[in-house]
Amino acid sequence: MLYGLKQSPQLDVPAKWSEVHYLAVPNDSYKYWIQYLNKGSRVKVSYNVESVGSSLYLVIAQGVDGLSEWVQDPTRPETTLSWHIISDSGFIEQDITKSSTYYVAVGNVYLNEVKATIDIQVEGILYDTTNAYYNCSFPNDKCTLSVPLFGTNAAVLTSPGPKLNNSKNEFCAKLSYEPRWIAYMVCMGVVTALLLIVSSLFNKRQAVSEDEIVDENDDVAPLIPGKDDDNSSWCSSYSSILTSTEELEGAHGEGHSSTRYLCAICYDAPRDCFFLSCGHCVACFQCGTRIAETSGFCPVCRRKIRKVKKIFNV
């Protein structure tokens, strides 16, 4: 039975069931029975070995891994939850501390076939499904439970009781999810919108950075192209600066009232220096040196001043 609930149910419903098995275990073989037990359950296994002078291994193993380890070496007790060598009549009990699949198994490692009766009694704890809004008994070996997109939901799958003439009582269940195309489309739309927003912001930021670089480069052309330690470039720059200085001095001689050729800082000395690498000539050598030592940036283009070169009149 499949139950659908709006929240996780309580594990507080006691239940009891039992199953009896009459068996003949051949030599060097084993038989087992599966029980899914929740935390808080208790198992009692009563036995009666009918073959006089014979014995069997009786174990309770947790999960298929525990059963496989015991099958590889039945004489090792540490591989299982409970391990006993049984003969004649008696019983064993085991408390369950973890919800899982458990195997009750008997094994015969001797040469003769051994006949026995195994009575498995379980005091189990089940989930409370009285508040279930959905239940399905698998009429066509299939049940469909609609799960809400948001919020919590719980499902409880129960197996039928032991069937007669079925020694293992194994039941297989397959869980599959059907896609909700609306949810897929909404998620894809949200992801696409976020990617477009991030791409747009990145493109705008990149465009602003490129505009700033273009404005800075267009502000002024460097006086000396190439490296600062290139002597040939310095010489060519000096010649062009000297030519400009001679023109400035001629213009200054023609009009003493003009101050365009004086230092823009002190207005006392002529502009007899320039900055590397921007090439601006706006101050005297003394003021230019002071600017390079204090701020370190050209007052015109705000570029980093590498050196201050003095202009000599020949």
N, C-alpha and C positions, 0 to 999 in steps of 0.2 A: 504494500500500500504506500502511495506517495501522498504526503501532506504538505500543504503550503501555509506558512504562517507569516505574519507581519513583523514578528520579532522572535528572537531565539527562545525556544521553550525551556521550561524547567526540567531538570533531570531528577525527578522525584517520585516516579510512579513504580511501585514494587510489582514484580511479576515472577511467577514460578512456572517452570516447565521441566520436563524430563524425557529421556529417551533410553530405551533398553536395546542392547545389541548382543545377539548370540553369534559367536564367531569361532572359526577354526583358523588359527594363524599358522601357515606353513613355516618350515625352517628358513631362516635367513630372510625374513620379510616382515612387513609391518602394515598396520591399518590405522586410519585416523578419522576424526570427525571434527567438523569446523563449527565454532561458536563465535559470534560477534558479541562481545560483552562490554558494557559500559563501566565506567569507574564506579566502585562501590558494590559490584556484584560479587557473588560467592559461588564457587563450584564444588560439588561433592560427587566423587566418583566411587561407586561401590563395585566390587569385583568378586568373582568366584571362578577360580581356576579349577576346571573339572579334571584335567589330566593329572593323575597322581604323580608326585615327585617332580613335576615340571614347574617352571616359573616364566614370567614375562617381564619386560620392561614397560612401565606405565609412566608416561610423561605428559606434561602440559607445557606447550611451547607457544611463545608469543610471535605471531607473524610467520610468514613463509620462510624467512631467513632463519629464524630459530629452529623451525622444523628441519630445514635442510642441514643445519649444523649437527643436529642430533642424528639424522640419518647417516651422515658420514662417519660418525663414531658414537654408537648408542651407549657405550660404556662411560662416557664423560658426563657427569651430572651438571657441570657448570654451564652447559650450552642451553639449558631449558629453565623454565620458571619452576617446575616441579619435576622431580626424577625419583622413581621408586622401582625396586624389584619386588614383584608381587607373586604370591603363591597362596594356595588355599583360598580363604575368604577374608575380606576386610574392606576398608574404604580410606580414601584420602580427601582432604579439603584444601582449597586454595582461595585466598582473597584476591580480588582484582583491583589494582591501584591505578590502572591506566586503560582508557577506552581503546580497544584494538581488536584484531582478529586473533583468536586463540585456537590451538589445535590440541585435542585430546587424542593421544596415540598410544598404541601398544606395539611392541616389537618382540620378535622371537629370534634369538641368535643361536639357538640350540639345533640339534640335528633332527629332532622329532617334531611333529605337528602338535600344537597345543590348543585345546578347546577351552573357551572361557565365556563368561557372561559379564558384560560391562553395562552398568546402570549409571547414566549421567544425569544428575539433578542440579538445576541451576536456580539460584535465587537472584534474579536480575533486577536492574534498575532501568526503566525506560523513560523516554521523553513524554511530557504531557502534551498531547495533541488535541485537547478538547476545544481549544480556541482556533483551530485551523479553519481558514476560509476556503480551502481547496483540498479535495481528496480524490484519489483516483486508484482504482483497483486493477489497472492494466487490462482493460477488456480485450484489446487487440494487441497485447504485448507492447503497448506504447501509451505514454501519458505526456501531455504538454502543459507546462506551467508557465504562465506569463509573469515575467519579473519586471517590476517598475524600473524606469530609467534612473530615478533618484530615490533616495531613502533606503532603508534596510529591508531585508527579506530573508526568510529562512525556509528550508525544506527538510523534511524528515522522511527517510525511506526505510520501511520496515519489511522484513522477510516473513513469509508464512512459516507456520510451525513445521516440525519434522513430518515427512511423508512416509507412509509404510512402504516397505520393499525398496527403500532408497537408503543405502548405507552411508552416503556422504552428505546428502542434502545440500548440494551446492547450487547456488543461484547467482546468475551473472546479470549485472546491470550496466548499461552504457549511457553515459551522460554526454549530451551534445547541445550546442548553443546555435540557435537560428539568428542570423544577422538582422538587425533593425536598420534598414537603409536610411530612414530619416535621421537617426542618431549619427550614422556615418557621414551623411551629407552635412549636417550641422557642424560636426567636428572638423571636417575638411574645410568648410567655409571659414570657420574661426581661425584655423591655422593659416589659410591663405591670406586672410585680412591682416593678420599679425605680420606675416612676411612682407606684404606690400607696404605696410606702415614703416617697418624697419628699413626696407630698401629706400623708401622715399626720404626718410630722415638722413640716411647715409649719403644719398646723392646730393641733398641740399647742403649738407655740411662740407662735402667735398667741393661743391661749386663755390661756396663762400671762401674756402681756403685757397682755391685757385685764383679767385678774384683778388684776394689780399696779396698773393705772390705777384700777380701781374702789376698791381698798383705800386708795389714796392720796387719792382724792377724798372717800371716806367718813370719813377720819380727822378732818377738821375743816372747817367751813364758813368761808369768808373773811368777815372783819368788814366790809370795805368792798367792795361789788360795783362793777364797772365799772373805769374807768381811774383811775390814781393822781392825775392832775392835774385830776380833776373836783371842783370846789370844793363843789358841792352835796352830793356823796356824802360828802366829808370832814365837812361840817357835820352831816349826819345821823348820821354815825358818832361824831363828838365828843359829840353830845347823848346817844346811847345809852351811850357809855362814861362820861360824867359821871354819868349816872343810876346806872350800875352802881357807880361809884366812891363815890357818896354812900351807897349801900346798904352797900358794903364798909366805909366809915368808920364807919357806925352800928354795924355788927356788930363792928368792931374796938373801938369804944368800950365795947361791952357786955362784951367778954371780952378783956382785955389779954394773957392767957396764950396766946391762939391766934396762930399764926404763918402761917396760910394766906393772909393778905393782905400779908405781907412779901415782899420780893424773894427769889426762889428761888435767887439766886446768893450774895448777901452777907448776907441775913437782917437787915439794918440799916435799910434805907429801904423805904417802901411801894412797891407796884407802881404806878408812875405813868407807864408808857409801854406802847405796843403796837407790834407789827410789821406792816408792810405787805408782802405783801398777805394773809398768812394771818390776822391779827387777834389772835394770841395775846398775852395780857398776863400775863407771868410774872416780870418783872424791873423794877428801877428804871431810870430814864432813863440813869444813868451806866453801869450794867452792860449794859443793852440796847445802848447805843452801842458799848461795848467788844466785845460779841458780834458786832455788825454789821461792825465793822472787822477783827476777827480771823478768825473762821470764815465769817461771812456767811450762816449758815443758822440757822433757828429751832430751838431745842433741843427743841421739842415735836414738830413735824411735819416737820422737816428741809427745809422749803421755803426757797427763796432769799429773803433779806431785802432788800427794795427800799429801804425807809425805816424809820426809828424815829421814832414820833410821841409827844410828851410829852403827858400828861394833866394839865390844870390844874384846880385846885379853885377855884370861884368862890363 
